[in-house]
Amino acid sequence: MLLCFLAVVPASGQYFRNSDYWKTHRAELTLGLGISNFLGELGGRDRIGSPFVWDLEMSQTKPAASFGYRYYLLEKLSCRVNATYGILAGNDNLTDEPFRHNRNLSFKSDIIEAQLCLEFHPFQEQLGHLHDLRGVKGMKSSRMGLYLFAGVGGFHFNPKTQLNGEWVELQPLHTEGQGLRNGPAEYSLFGVCIPMGVGIRKAFSKQLSGGLELQYTKTFTDYIDDVSGTYYDPLALLAANGPVAAYLADPSLDLIPNQTTAGQQRGDPKDNDGYIFLKFQLHYKLYKFRSNNKKYRTRIRRQKVVF
């Protein structure tokens, strides 16, 4: 009889710690600080533009910051809403690839992204006996948490370039003849995106944890850098939008004859732009103590298993 009792008691304690404990902290706030980088036509490595991260220009890395709210639907499944601000930039002066270097285009854009994502947590961070229970001695766990995420979002951008020491908005200049005769349609400064990525977490205390998150965002526009299609007739652009538009549409170095005449390739409309965020994040759990059982509430508050 005594042996049965000793077998049942540890099992009860283990059940108390593992069963529905996660429901007391299923909400969480997240603050992130890190970097952003652009994946598009401008700048890049010293070769013809390559897709995805193979054309990443590290010197154009800029700051980023985010704030989010996470809610656990199940113990290993959560959803989150997140807002991120970053800066994206690209410059053809940074590459020695002849055609891109001669093109001599550059841009910078603030980007504001809002997203709704689902997260899967196959491994969750642990602190001591799962939740750093007071009064329980033993070896502390060093297990890191790992999660994968994907979702849908919206973002705003506004490409600019520098001219005579001032930043000039490019979209109103219609540098590729957008909205003009025989030109492409005007592009919007708002877009839909698909954020996806991976993160790791480490617990610092019962409520606070930190980690790194890498996010790649796929977009459905090729105009984050104001470059997508072909060069437009410079005389028509001059007549329609003035000398600033005509110059910024083609500030080339004239190192390659006829590269920038009307109809020649300026960008690659088949390859949409994207961007990357890499952030260090702090996560703060919002505890809720709700139960009809007064003894259970007391145990949760004290974070102590009573056998």
C-alpha positions, -999 to +999 in steps of 0.1 A: +000+000+000+028+024+009+046+016-024+015+024-044+011+057-025+048+067-033+043+058-069+011+079-072+024+110-054+053+118-078+030+112-108+005+137-093+033+163-089+045+157-124+009+160-137+004+192-118+036+207-133+030+195-169-007+193-177-024+226-178+002+248-163+010+265-197-025+279-197-016+303-168+009+321-191-005+316-226-002+354-234+031+371-239+046+404-250+077+406-272+101+435-278+128+431-306+158+451-317+180+441-346+189+447-382+173+446-417+186+440-452+171+443-487+169+417-514+163+433-547+178+448-579+201+475-564+236+468-551+245+432-543+275+410-549+300+415-578+280+395-603+246+395-621+218+396-597+211+363-579+178+353-561+172+352-524+201+357-500+228+349-526+228+386-535+229+400-500+249+432-495+260+433-459+272+469-460+236+480-465+225+465-432+202+489-413+185+490-379+151+474-371+127+473-341+095+454-334+068+449-308+044+420-306+018+400-288+017+362-287-011+339-276-007+301-272-037+283-287-022+249-277+009+241-256+031+241-288+010+262-311+007+300-309-004+329-329+011+364-328+005+399-341+037+419-347+046+454-359+081+460-372+099+491-384+131+489-404+152+506-431+160+491-464+187+504-488+206+495-519+234+512-540+249+501-573+281+518-564+288+489-540+291+463-568+318+458-594+294+439-617+298+461-649+262+466-659+249+472-624+278+495-615+272+516-647+235+518-639+244+538-608+210+537-591+205+539-553+176+541-528+166+541-492+132+534-477+116+532-443+094+501-441+066+494-416+052+459-415+022+444-396+018+407-395-003+378-382+015+345-379+012+310-366+041+296-347+050+260-340+072+253-309+086+217-313+110+225-284+103+249-256+128+266-234+131+252-198+143+267-166+151+242-139+122+219-132+102+231-163+091+263-146+117+271-119+095+257-091+105+269-057+113+242-032+122+216-058+159+208-060+178+192-088+198+199-119+188+230-139+178+224-175+197+242-202+173+233-230+168+260-257+134+267-272+130+265-310+100+277-331+090+281-367+066+306-380+047+318-411+018+341-418+005+370-438+011+407-434+009+441-449+037+467-453+043+503-463+074+516-481+085+548-498+117+547-519+139+578-519+173+587-533+197+614-526+202+643-549+224+673-541+223+664-504+185+660-502+163+629-502+139+629-531+108+606-532+109+584-563+074+571-567+059+605-577+086+610-604+074+579-624+110+570-633+100+541-655+071+559-671+045+546-648+011+560-657+025+576-689+018+565-725+031+530-732+044+528-697+036+504-669+009+510-643+016+531-613+027+511-582+012+514-547+033+522-516+013+495-497+018+458-503+009+423-491+036+401-478+043+366-464+067+366-434+084+333-424+113+322-404+128+306-373+136+316-338+154+303-307+147+311-271+163+309-237+146+313-203+161+339-179+134+336-152+099+324-147+084+352-168+113+366-189+131+349-218+152+361-248+164+348-281+172+354-317+147+354-346+155+354-384+126+364-407+125+364-445+096+383-460+083+375-495+065+404-512+044+407-544+060+440-556+092+447-575+092+484-567+105+487-531+137+501-547+117+519-576+134+496-601+116+469-620+112+471-658+129+490-687+142+525-693+115+550-705+120+576-732+140+603-714+125+631-736+089+620-728+098+617-691+114+652-692+083+667-708+059+650-684+077+652-650+106+676-654+144+674-653+147+658-619+126+628-630+146+625-662+179+625-644+170+601-616+156+577-641+190+574-657+220+587-636+243+561-653+280+565-656+280+561-694+307+534-692+287+510-714+273+524-747+235+521-752+229+503-719+204+528-707+185+538-739+147+536-740+135+500-738+167+485-724+165+465-692+165+485-660+154+458-635+140+423-635+101+423-632+101+385-628+119+386-595+100+404-568+117+422-539+121+408-504+138+417-471+152+401-440+150+409-403+174+395-377+164+405-342+173+399-306+140+396-287+128+397-251+096+378-242+076+386-211+049+362-200+016+376-187+004+352-160-032+346-153-044+328-121-079+315-127-094+285-111-124+274-091-100+256-068-086+279-042-059+255-032-048+252-069-046+291-072-024+293-041+000+267-054+003+285-088+010+318-071+037+304-049+051+282-078+056+254-053+046+218-055+029+205-023+030+168-019 
